[in-house]
Amino acid sequence: MTLMRAISQDTFGGPEVLRPVQVERPEPLPTEVLVRVVSAGVNPVDVKTRTGAGMAGVLGEPPFVLGWDVSGVVEEVGFGVHTLHVGDEVYGMPWFPRQAGAYAEYVTAPSRQFARKPRSLGHDQAAAVPLAALTAWQSLVDAAEVRAGQRVLVHAAAGGVGHLAVQMAKHLGAYVIGTARAGKHDWLRGLGADELVDYTATRFEDAVRDVDVVIDLVGDEHDTTSTRSLGTLRPGGLLVAVPSGVSPELTREAENRGLRARPFLVEPDGAALTRIAELIDAGKVSIEVEEVFPLERAADAHERIATGRTQGKLVLRVAP
Ligand SMILES: NC(=O)c1ccc[n+]([C@@H]2O[C@H](COP(=O)([O-])OP(=O)(O)OC[C@H]3O[C@@H](n4cnc5c(N)ncnc54)[C@H](OP(=O)(O)O)[C@@H]3O)[C@@H](O)[C@H]2O)c1
């Protein structure tokens, strides 16, 4: 049995439950690859899962190894893998919402849930991309079918998903409005936002009108951002409620106003990651990494992301 370093937890709880362990290195089944993880992205769903909220029901009781975002190098390929080879540099969000175990030195997963990482990015930056970028891409392209000329409102535009959604909506030809604190407006304008609302000073529903699509990355759980967003939509407009889904009350309220409200869950998608890598390498989309923590400081990264104030992404460096 070959062992590897990982971060695991024995109980649900605060960041202090995360601890370094040695676990068995996985082996690839047919159609899977073994990837040596260089860097792993950190996402709010990691924190929710650590505490027992969010996707915890899917992972079951601890112990488990968190993390879905991987950037690394193919170490072994299983029988039947045609498109990847040993030594390829790849990135991906494998297995979501099942356990991927990216906070570890190796992961195995179906080869087609990975793609070649953007050539212009190092592993720390590439690990920041998959979950956030797939969320932005699938919500804009697959859920909302955003077209050129439409008006798109992105809530939490400065966060991991939001800053990518701003750039992708712009790339699709939309007029992009974002909500963020004033200190982040210049940066977001540089990423292509046409209009910004400081949600701490202005009620966004008083300032924004005639929107075709709202990509809501805040939700109704802590404030009423989803419900209040209905007031920004034009007739027939669509709210994509990313974090907290759509309650029966919200569905009713939307229908009464002649609007649509849809929940959203990101899916593994190697083909979309290939497209996203092309956009990154072409300079159409850039990734902001606020800080890279060594794997052993996963708890510090969790404390930071739980503040809800991160600009862009946080990453764990797994390889020494
Ligand atoms: N359903 C899915 O498949 C899925 C996929 C990905 C993410 N999510 C969820 O979507 C949410 C966003 O994810 P993320 O990775 O982008 O989070 P994140 O990076 O932690 O977002 C942080 C950003 O949120 C902004 N923010 C906080 N409260 C805000 C508010 N009321 N209005 C506007 N901006 C606000 C902050 O900006 P300021 O400093 O300007 O306040 C900060 O830049 C999380 O709840 C996550 O769990 C769901």
The ligand as a Tripos MOL2 file, in Angstrom:
@<TRIPOS>MOLECULE
LIG
   48    52     1     0     0
SMALL
NO_CHARGES

@<TRIPOS>ATOM
      1 N1        -25.0190   25.8000   -7.0380 N.am      1 LIG1
      2 C1        -23.7790   25.6930   -7.5190 C.2       1 LIG1
      3 O1        -23.5120   24.8430   -8.3660 O.2       1 LIG1
      4 C2        -22.7120   26.6300   -7.0120 C.ar      1 LIG1
      5 C3        -21.4750   26.6680   -7.6750 C.ar      1 LIG1
      6 C4        -20.5130   27.5970   -7.2590 C.ar      1 LIG1
      7 C5        -20.7950   28.4480   -6.1850 C.ar      1 LIG1
      8 N2        -21.9900   28.3320   -5.5460 N.ar      1 LIG1
      9 C6        -22.3250   29.2590   -4.4310 C.3       1 LIG1
     10 O2        -22.3540   30.5780   -4.9690 O.3       1 LIG1
     11 C7        -21.9000   31.5100   -4.0030 C.3       1 LIG1
     12 C8        -20.7600   32.3380   -4.5850 C.3       1 LIG1
     13 O3        -19.6190   31.4980   -4.7830 O.3       1 LIG1
     14 P1        -18.1690   32.1470   -4.9390 P.3       1 LIG1
     15 O4        -17.2000   31.0450   -5.0420 O.co2     1 LIG1
     16 O5        -18.1780   33.1890   -5.9880 O.co2     1 LIG1
     17 O6        -18.0480   32.8530   -3.4920 O.3       1 LIG1
     18 P2        -16.9310   33.8550   -2.9430 P.3       1 LIG1
     19 O7        -15.7540   33.8850   -3.8590 O.co2     1 LIG1
     20 O8        -16.6980   33.5080   -1.5120 O.co2     1 LIG1
     21 O9        -17.6730   35.2770   -3.0070 O.3       1 LIG1
     22 C9        -17.0930   36.3330   -2.3070 C.3       1 LIG1
     23 C10       -17.6050   37.6470   -2.8520 C.3       1 LIG1
     24 O10       -18.9840   37.8230   -2.5290 O.3       1 LIG1
     25 C11       -19.2200   39.2250   -2.4950 C.3       1 LIG1
     26 N3        -20.4600   39.4710   -1.7500 N.ar      1 LIG1
     27 C12       -20.7750   39.0000   -0.5160 C.ar      1 LIG1
     28 N4        -22.0380   39.3940   -0.1870 N.ar      1 LIG1
     29 C13       -22.5150   40.1080   -1.2360 C.ar      1 LIG1
     30 C14       -23.7580   40.7680   -1.4960 C.ar      1 LIG1
     31 N5        -24.7610   40.7670   -0.5990 N.pl3     1 LIG1
     32 N6        -23.9050   41.3890   -2.7010 N.ar      1 LIG1
     33 C15       -22.9090   41.4040   -3.6040 C.ar      1 LIG1
     34 N7        -21.7030   40.8100   -3.4050 N.ar      1 LIG1
     35 C16       -21.5190   40.1680   -2.2300 C.ar      1 LIG1
     36 C17       -17.9670   39.7860   -1.8620 C.3       1 LIG1
     37 O11       -17.7260   41.0420   -2.4420 O.3       1 LIG1
     38 P3        -17.6650   42.3970   -1.5920 P.3       1 LIG1
     39 O12       -16.3840   42.3570   -0.8160 O.co2     1 LIG1
     40 O13       -17.7700   43.3910   -2.6460 O.co2     1 LIG1
     41 O14       -18.8230   42.3240   -0.6210 O.co2     1 LIG1
     42 C18       -16.8640   38.8040   -2.2860 C.3       1 LIG1
     43 O15       -16.0330   39.3290   -3.3020 O.3       1 LIG1
     44 C19       -21.5190   30.6710   -2.7610 C.3       1 LIG1
     45 O16       -22.6230   30.6250   -1.8820 O.3       1 LIG1
     46 C20       -21.2730   29.2880   -3.3530 C.3       1 LIG1
     47 O17       -21.4570   28.2420   -2.4010 O.3       1 LIG1
     48 C21       -22.9460   27.4550   -5.9320 C.ar      1 LIG1
@<TRIPOS>BOND
     1     1     2 1
     2     2     3 2
     3     2     4 1
     4     4     5 ar
     5     4    48 ar
     6     5     6 ar
     7     6     7 ar
     8     7     8 ar
     9     8     9 1
    10     8    48 ar
    11     9    10 1
    12     9    46 1
    13    10    11 1
    14    11    12 1
    15    11    44 1
    16    12    13 1
    17    13    14 1
    18    14    15 2
    19    14    16 1
    20    14    17 1
    21    17    18 1
    22    18    19 2
    23    18    20 1
    24    18    21 1
    25    21    22 1
    26    22    23 1
    27    23    24 1
    28    23    42 1
    29    24    25 1
    30    25    26 1
    31    25    36 1
    32    26    27 ar
    33    26    35 ar
    34    27    28 ar
    35    28    29 ar
    36    29    30 ar
    37    29    35 ar
    38    30    31 1
    39    30    32 ar
    40    32    33 ar
    41    33    34 ar
    42    34    35 ar
    43    36    37 1
    44    36    42 1
    45    37    38 1
    46    38    39 2
    47    38    40 1
    48    38    41 1
    49    42    43 1
    50    44    45 1
    51    44    46 1
    52    46    47 1
@<TRIPOS>SUBSTRUCTURE
     1 LIG1         1 GROUP 0 **** ****
